[in-house]
Structure formats: structure tokens, C-alpha cells
Amino acid sequence: MGGVTTVDRVPKQDRSRATRQRLLEAAVACLAAHGWAGSTVSVVAERAGVSRGAAQHHFPTREDLFTAAVEYVAEERSTALRALFPEGPAQDRRAVVTALVDLYTGPLFRAALHLWVAASNEEQLRPRVTELEAHVGRETHRIAVDLLGADETTPGARETVQGLLDMARGLGLANLLTDDAGRRERVVAQWAKLLDEALG
Amino acid sequence: MGGVTTVDRVPKQDRSRATRQRLLEAAVACLAAHGWAGSTVSVVAERAGVSRGAAQHHFPTREDLFTAAVEYVAEERSTALRALFPEGPAQDRRAVVTALVDLYTGPLFRAALHLWVAASNEEQLRPRVTELEAHVGRETHRIAVDLLGADETTPGARETVQGLLDMARGLGLANLLTDDAGRRERVVAQWAKLLDEALG
């Protein structure tokens, strides 16, 4: 019995996983393009080519869908960031700073920002996004410390890295309405130098 | 004739200016508390204790009201910031960095952020907010350069100050959902040190 059931079950799980993934990706794209007010489970289901019922089976509430979506894409991006520097701590700190700042200039950041801002006014969303934000923030900090080869036992090193990530977020915000790539590159070049001196 | 008209006109102008000011302040408070979706001319007029007709006399469209409001409060804050350091370039750069970062943690930043994020998805709002943002950004940069006593002819000095303001914006974002004051103070202390060394 076991054999047949396993054979039957695997493709079904695969299909379910693929559906879930399509929903998550559609949710982030929808949030980035239309903001929180324009992002409902129905809109996302249609965009993903999934029935509304199937979408609600995976994500019972709107909050479930969108927080899971931002978390999923954030994890994907963390994995991609580590993969850029497979040797671990990079010799070229400017390349690491550039890659970290890039995390905050794409559709994921745009989506996360919409969720973040909506959460500041919606009590139902707020605790979920606060938790998500803390989790993603810790993970990004850990990657930054690793790739920059920062020694957090040195006084100030932890705050230097934190300030860099705050700067990256601010640069993401500055890129929201206009293409800020030229200015951003010059700021990154200068602060990568200062950071390099500070971290030794 | 001249005399009487002037006497009559002045209090009327004063009343009009006071009404305008009440509307602008109510608009920022409304935006900070309810976001763009919850901010209409009617809601603001009621909050300010002004008739809807009077509000529309001052600000024909919703876009007019809210961009004018953010600009007005930003100018007020710039003036207050300069007043904190009446002697000009401050000896204590950490105090300047703290004051600059404080610009991004109050209701004004919250209001501006809502307007900013809404503008990224609304074509009608986008050019207005882009222009406002550029104007306010230039003014803040000018104040920062003055108060930090930065010499922008030195290579990298301009980008050092810009990166600091990007960090301040990122710190504002980090403060949106939770009280981030403790962490922020440590980041500011460390980055003020790096900035001080960089600017010489």
C-alpha cells in the first residue's frame, strides 16, 4: 500500500507547492504595483491563475497571504545574496555593500514598504509585520556581518553594520519615485570606503 | 479710502492665513494617523474646524492640500533645526547628527512617508511629490552641510553627508512600527564618530 500512496502523493504535494509559490510571487508583484489598498486575495488569485478557493485554502486571510509572500521573497533574496559570495567573507567590501544596497531597490523592497506603511495604520496587520520585519532584519544583519567579515566583539562594529543597513533602507526609499542609481552609486562608493576603514 | 481698506483687509488676511495654517497642520496629522487612503479634504476640514467650502477655496484639490501640508511642516522643521544651532556650524557634530535624525522620526516623516508611498502608485500624485521631495531634500542637505561644517570641495564630503541623510531616513523607517530609540541612539553615536573622522 505504502508504495502506491507515496507515488500518488508526491505529485500532488508538488502541485500544491507550485500553487503556493505562484500565489506568493503574485502577491509580492501585486503589492509592489498596486499597494496594500489594491491588494486583495482575489486580485492575487487571478494574477496567479488560481481559483479564489484554492488561494484561501493556502492562505485563510489577506494578512496571511501578504506577510507570507514578503517573507518568502525575502528568504529567496537572502539565499541569492549568500550565493553571490560563495567563499564567505568577501575581500571586496564595496561589492558586498553594493549587493546589500541592491536588496532595497527592487520590487521586494517596494512590496515590503507598502506592507510596512499599511501596518502602521492597521491594527490587524501591525503585529504580523512587526514580527516579520524583526525576523528579516536579524537575518539580513547576520548575512551582512558574515560577508563584510565584521568582528562584532570590536566596540562599534555592530552599530557600523546596522547603520549601513539603515542607510541601505534610506537609499531604497530615495529610489521609490525616481531612478536614483547615479547618486546611489557615489554614496555607496564613499561609505564603502568609510566602512572599510571603520571595520579594519 | 486707502486707510480704511487696509485696516479692514489686514484682519481678514490674518484670518485667512490662520485658516490655511490650521488646514495644513490638520492635513499632516490626518496623513500620519490614517494614511493616504483615509485622508480626504472633508476629513481634514472637519478636523480643522473649517467648512468644506473654505477648505476647497484654499486648496482646490486633494493633491494641493497634502503636498502643501508636507511642504509647510517641512519648512517649519527646517527653521526649527537651524534655530537649535544659532551659531551656525556646531562644534558638537553628534548633536547635529542627532537633530538631523530626529527630523525623520516624528509625525512629519510619517505623513511624508504615506504621501511618498501613495505617490509611487498614483500617477496624479507622483510628479507633485517628486518635486516636493527634491525641494525638501535639497534644503535638508544644505542645512546638514552648514551645521556639520562640511567642506563640499573636499572629494567625498558631499557623499558622506548624503549617506548620513539616507541613514537618517532608514532610521525613520525602522521607527515606524516599534519604538527604535535605544538602537537608534547607539547607531547615531557610532556613525557620528565615523562622520566626524571623515569630515576632518
Interface residues (C-beta under 8 A of the other chain):
Chain A: A33 H34 G35 A37 G38 R110 L113 H114 W116 V117 A118 A119 S120 N121 R126 V129 T130 E133 G156 E159 T160 Q162 G163 L165 D166 M167 A168 R169 G170 L171 G172 L173 A174 L176 L177 T178 R183 R186 V187 A189 Q190 W191 K193 L194 E197 A198
Chain B: A33 H34 G35 A37 G38 R110 L113 H114 W116 V117 A118 A119 S120 N121 R126 V129 T130 E133 G156 E159 T160 Q162 G163 L165 D166 M167 A168 R169 G170 L171 G172 L173 A174 L176 L177 T178 R183 R186 V187 A189 Q190 W191 K193 L194 E197 A198
